[in-house]
Amino acid sequence: MKKFYTLLFSMFFCGLGYAQIRVELTNVDQWVKNNFIGQGVVVGHIKTHFPAKEAAGIFNSNGILQINDGLVLSTGDVRRIGGLNDQFNLSTGFNLTGTPEKDEDLQKIEKGNLFDVNYIEFDFVPYNNSISFNYQFGSDEYPEYVGSAFNDVFAFIVSDGKESKNIALIPEKNTPVSINTVNFKTDSIYYIDNNPFRLKTMNREDPNMEEQEIYRTRVGEILYAIKKFFTPKDEIFNPISQVIEPDENLIKKLNQKLYNNLQFDGITTKLVAQTYVEPYKRYHLKIIISDVSDNIYDSGVFLEKGSLTTVKDEKQPGFINYPDFSQQIDIQKIMEGAKLEDLVSIPNQNLEKNLSLDKLESNHISTDTQESTHIIYFDFDVATPNQTETQKIYELAKAYKNLGKGYGVAVIGHTDNKGSLNYNLDLSLKRSETVANCLKSIIPDLKNINIISKAYLLPASSNETDEGRSLNRRVEVKFTKIK
């Protein structure tokens, strides 16, 4: 029986030892290539900048975090993130010179001095129009430095070479996620408290101690003063009249798995970084994190394994239904700077319908033509063309380029007669805008373009038959010589 209890005891504690957050150092370049990418995206030209190799590592949270596996970037030593939260304000200062660092992207978001900056950046080419990945952000600046200058910050910067934006945003807002924007007071539905520490103030004339939860105090004043006493910064000190220590009542309120396995005093829920992109175009992504105002009290961002994916999202304003070109083109050529329109070759047999008044002859339009009209057809009550009709738009763009300068484009939307005039005017306008936006995405310098909505007022055929109505659901694209 004694042996049985010994075995049971051993099994219990072995189980406890396994159910923890495990972090180890890794080759970050290889992890991004082999583990970060999900479906519909290709990456290349990976670069990293770390103040020390200990600033990044792979983790397995064994179900403790809302993200189970992935990569963590930190302003401190990632190997110290796991474990019982018994250290008030965990710190590993890499930058010991006291000299602030520079980063143009982060300084657009946070004006304070930056320390321990580290980042991953790479190019990517999406197959679809929406790209996203999942993450959690945690910090030991929580909760006492909420609202202070110690607003440790991170960002996910997406750029197309002309414009850039941060997509690490609070859901349904244009507000970057940081210490001061997601916490126990602000957007708290995205915040998980892991703070077991209580501030105790000793009155020299009274042996009794006044207890307060540290996030209920005037944190910008009291705890900043305490912080200045911490030298070295990664240990707990007891100033003469103030003590910060774990409190049993606070510990009981916490998620016990999180408290037993995560040093950060607060962490966000799992969030999604998402943005719309143009399929088969090269973009740049920079994942960056930094201490702000000083180089102590670590923060970290957890990136979910396999979550960098692209999908087709028809809810995008001005959605364009791109064909699947993944088997037709060499994506690596786009990665090296080629444009989609230079790589796409569409067989003539795909142009199933007569392109109306003038046909595309041998995949080009004669430059002798003074005016030509081409038709893009639509299904009933939709504003986006199907794959075959979208391919026509690409051919039209190539044809327009062959014409050279001196031609304008008129895009005229039409519908069948089902529904009210106002509804069909709106529908035909959306169809025109979809075609025009697609042309402009392929020909960025296209200037002379006129968008027109005609509803069912100029039918091409009878609206009394299904065949006639299908011919009326169209957008006419006219190339006209500018006099």
Protein Blocks (a to p, Z undefined) as FASTA:
>chain_A
ZZmmmmmmmmmmmmmmmmccddddddfklmmmmmmpcghiacehiacddfbfklgccdde
ehmambfbdcdddfbdfklmgccdfbghiaddfblnopacddfklmmmpmcdcehiacdd
dddddfbfbdcdddddddfkbmklgoiaklccddddddehlaccdfbdcehiabdcdfkl
gcfknopllcccfbfbdcddddfkbmbdcdddfklmcfklmmmmmmmmpccfkbccddfk
bccdddfklmmmpcfklmmmpfbfbdcddddddddddehiacddddddddehiaghiadd
dddehkaccdddfkbghiacdddfklmpcfklmmnopafklmpccdfklmmbaghjbdce
hhiacfkbmbdcddddddehiabdcfklmmmmmmmmmmmmmnoghiacdddddddfedcf
klmmmmmmmmmmmmmmmmmmmmmmlmbdcdddekjmlcfbdfkbmklmmmmmccdddddd
dZZ
